[in-house]
Amino acid sequence: MSRTKEQSIVFQNQSHLVQRHFEQCGICPSLKDIALGTDLMVRFALEGYSKDLGETMDRYEEYIQEQYKGK
């Protein structure tokens, strides 16, 4: 899929944000988990908050906490 320049900028910014979040939390996630987090943040940046997206983000955060607990 071809991205516009603006879409590429949003993607890069959100990718860096997700990586910094994990670093600050002391989590070394898999590439898949970085990609999933980036996709969620791109949706948030482009579409804004919705109840559905908020619930999806909550489930992702629960998954991350469970997946990387104690690591």
N, C-alpha and C positions, 0 to 999 in steps of 0.2 A: 504494500500500500504506500503510495506516494504522499508525503506530508508537505504542507505548506511551510514556509519559513516560520510563521507564527506558531504553528503546531509543534515544530521541532524545538523552538525555544521553550514552549510550555513543557514539553516532555523532558528536556534537559534540566530545566529548573526543578521540576518535581522529582526527578531522579536524584539530583543532588540533595534535595530536602529530605528524601527518604533515607538516603545513605547517612546524612548527618544525624538524623533522628536515631537510627540504630547505633551509631557510634556513641552518641550521648547517653544512650541507655545501656551501653556495654554489651551489645548483642552483635554477634558475627553471623548474619543470616546467610542462607543459601542464595544463589543468584535468582532462583525461582521466587523466593520470598521478596527480594528487592523488586523484581519485575511486577509481582502482584501488588505490592505497596505503591509502586510508581503508577500503575494503571488506575488504582483507586484515587490517587492524588490528582492525576490528570483529569479524571472524571469530575472531581470536585472543582478543579480550576476552571474547567470549560462549562460545566453545567450548574455549578453551585450546589448548595446543600439541598438535599431532599431527605425525607424520612427513610426511604429505601436505601439511599446511599449511606446515611448515618448508621442504619442497622448493619449494613454490609461492612462498614468500617469497624463497628464494634465487634462483629464476629471475627474479622481479620486480627484485630488487636488481641482478642481472647486466644486465638490460635497461636499468635506469635508468643504470647506470654507462656502458654502451655508448652509450645515446641522448644523454647529456649530457656525454660526455667532451670536454674542451677548450672547453666553452661557458662 
